[in-house]
Amino acid sequence: MDQDWNIIFSYTRKQAIEDGVLIDVTEQGRGINSDCKLFLGFP
């Protein structure tokens, strides 16, 4: 990344989950033998 760039906004996964933009469906994914964290995103 160019060192002259400045981050002007960041939005974390934790914030998105708290806001309801992402939904953690990891537990449901275990029912289909998924070994990774699963999230659904809605516009």
C-alpha positions as a Markdown table, in Angstrom:
| # | Residue | x | y | z |
|---|---|---|---|---|
| 1 | Met | 0.0 | 0.0 | 0.0 |
| 2 | Asp | 1.2 | 3.5 | -0.8 |
| 3 | Gln | 2.4 | 5.2 | 2.4 |
| 4 | Asp | 0.8 | 8.4 | 1.4 |
| 5 | Trp | -2.7 | 7.0 | 1.8 |
| 6 | Asn | -4.7 | 7.8 | 4.9 |
| 7 | Ile | -7.6 | 5.7 | 6.2 |
| 8 | Ile | -10.6 | 8.0 | 6.6 |
| 9 | Phe | -13.1 | 5.4 | 7.7 |
| 10 | Ser | -13.1 | 1.8 | 8.9 |
| 11 | Tyr | -16.0 | -0.6 | 9.7 |
| 12 | Thr | -15.1 | -3.7 | 11.5 |
| 13 | Arg | -16.8 | -7.1 | 11.3 |
| 14 | Lys | -17.8 | -6.7 | 15.0 |
| 15 | Gln | -19.5 | -3.4 | 14.2 |
| 16 | Ala | -21.3 | -4.9 | 11.3 |
| 17 | Ile | -22.6 | -7.8 | 13.4 |
| 18 | Glu | -23.8 | -5.3 | 16.1 |
| 19 | Asp | -25.5 | -3.2 | 13.5 |
| 20 | Gly | -27.2 | -6.3 | 12.0 |
| 21 | Val | -25.5 | -5.9 | 8.6 |
| 22 | Leu | -23.8 | -9.2 | 9.1 |
| 23 | Ile | -25.4 | -12.2 | 10.7 |
| 24 | Asp | -23.2 | -14.9 | 12.2 |
| 25 | Val | -24.4 | -18.3 | 11.1 |
| 26 | Thr | -21.4 | -20.3 | 12.3 |
| 27 | Glu | -23.5 | -22.6 | 14.5 |
| 28 | Gln | -25.8 | -23.4 | 11.6 |
| 29 | Gly | -22.8 | -24.1 | 9.4 |
| 30 | Arg | -21.6 | -26.7 | 11.8 |
| 31 | Gly | -24.8 | -28.7 | 10.8 |
| 32 | Ile | -23.3 | -28.9 | 7.3 |
| 33 | Asn | -19.8 | -29.8 | 8.6 |
| 34 | Ser | -18.3 | -26.4 | 7.9 |
| 35 | Asp | -15.1 | -25.7 | 9.8 |
| 36 | Cys | -15.0 | -22.0 | 9.1 |
| 37 | Lys | -16.9 | -19.0 | 10.5 |
| 38 | Leu | -19.9 | -18.2 | 8.3 |
| 39 | Phe | -21.6 | -14.8 | 8.0 |
| 40 | Leu | -24.5 | -13.6 | 5.9 |
| 41 | Gly | -24.5 | -10.0 | 4.7 |
| 42 | Phe | -27.5 | -7.9 | 3.7 |
| 43 | Pro | -27.4 | -4.6 | 1.8 |
